[in-house]
Amino acid sequence: MTEPLEEDALNLALAALDGWKHEGHALKKRFVFRDFREAMMFMVRLSYEAEALSHHPEIHNVYKTVDLALTTHDAGNRVTAKDVELAAAIESFL
């Protein structure tokens, strides 16, 4: 089983992830794009990163807004290094 991050490690990770927050035991971020097409392109690109890491986020999309929540099921739906890795991968292609 994957272990949830301790508070110090989580705070250190958040310091390196622009705009991400720890809320309700998940890493969360809202992305707002110019239009629906740009939001969809982001989600498609995200799908490749998630699949490569075998770690899939909760995605909520309305028009040009995409909300992400990252948790690890094997860790009791808590934040782990896998979530931080995926968040960093997402930030790398923005």
C-alpha positions in Angstrom: 0.0 0.0 0.0 1.2 3.5 -0.8 1.6 5.8 2.2 0.0 9.2 2.4 2.4 12.2 2.6 3.2 13.6 6.0 2.2 17.2 6.5 5.8 18.6 6.2 6.3 16.7 2.9 3.0 17.8 1.6 3.7 21.5 2.5 7.1 21.2 0.7 5.4 19.8 -2.4 2.8 22.5 -2.4 5.4 25.2 -2.3 6.7 23.9 -5.7 3.2 23.5 -7.3 1.9 26.9 -8.3 -1.8 27.3 -7.5 -2.4 23.8 -6.1 -4.0 23.5 -2.7 -4.6 20.7 -0.2 -8.3 20.5 0.4 -10.5 17.6 1.6 -7.5 15.1 1.5 -6.8 15.9 -2.1 -4.5 18.1 -4.2 -6.8 20.5 -6.1 -6.5 23.1 -8.7 -8.8 25.0 -11.1 -7.7 25.8 -14.6 -9.5 28.4 -16.7 -8.9 28.5 -20.4 -9.9 30.8 -23.2 -12.7 28.5 -24.5 -14.0 25.0 -24.4 -11.7 23.8 -27.1 -8.6 24.9 -25.2 -10.0 23.2 -22.0 -10.6 20.0 -24.0 -7.0 20.1 -25.4 -5.7 20.4 -21.9 -7.8 17.3 -20.8 -6.5 15.3 -23.7 -2.9 16.2 -22.9 -3.6 15.4 -19.3 -4.9 12.0 -20.2 -1.5 11.1 -21.7 0.4 12.1 -18.6 -2.0 10.3 -16.3 -1.9 7.1 -18.4 1.9 7.2 -18.5 2.0 7.4 -14.7 -0.9 5.0 -14.3 -2.5 7.5 -12.0 -5.8 9.1 -13.0 -7.3 12.3 -11.5 -10.9 13.3 -10.8 -11.8 15.7 -13.6 -14.7 18.1 -13.7 -15.2 20.3 -16.7 -17.8 23.0 -17.5 -17.2 25.0 -20.6 -13.7 26.6 -20.2 -13.1 25.5 -16.6 -11.4 22.3 -15.5 -11.2 21.3 -11.9 -8.8 18.6 -10.9 -8.6 16.6 -7.6 -5.7 14.2 -7.1 -5.7 11.4 -4.5 -4.4 7.9 -4.3 -7.0 5.2 -3.8 -4.5 2.7 -2.4 -3.7 5.2 0.4 -7.2 5.7 1.5 -7.9 8.5 -0.9 -5.1 10.6 0.6 -2.3 12.6 -1.1 0.8 10.6 -1.9 4.0 11.1 -3.9 2.1 9.8 -7.0 -0.3 12.8 -6.8 2.6 15.2 -6.5 4.3 13.6 -9.5 1.1 13.9 -11.6 0.6 17.6 -10.5 4.2 18.4 -11.5 3.8 16.7 -14.8 0.6 18.7 -15.5 2.5 21.9 -14.6 5.3 21.0 -17.0 3.1 21.2 -20.1 1.1 24.4 -19.3 
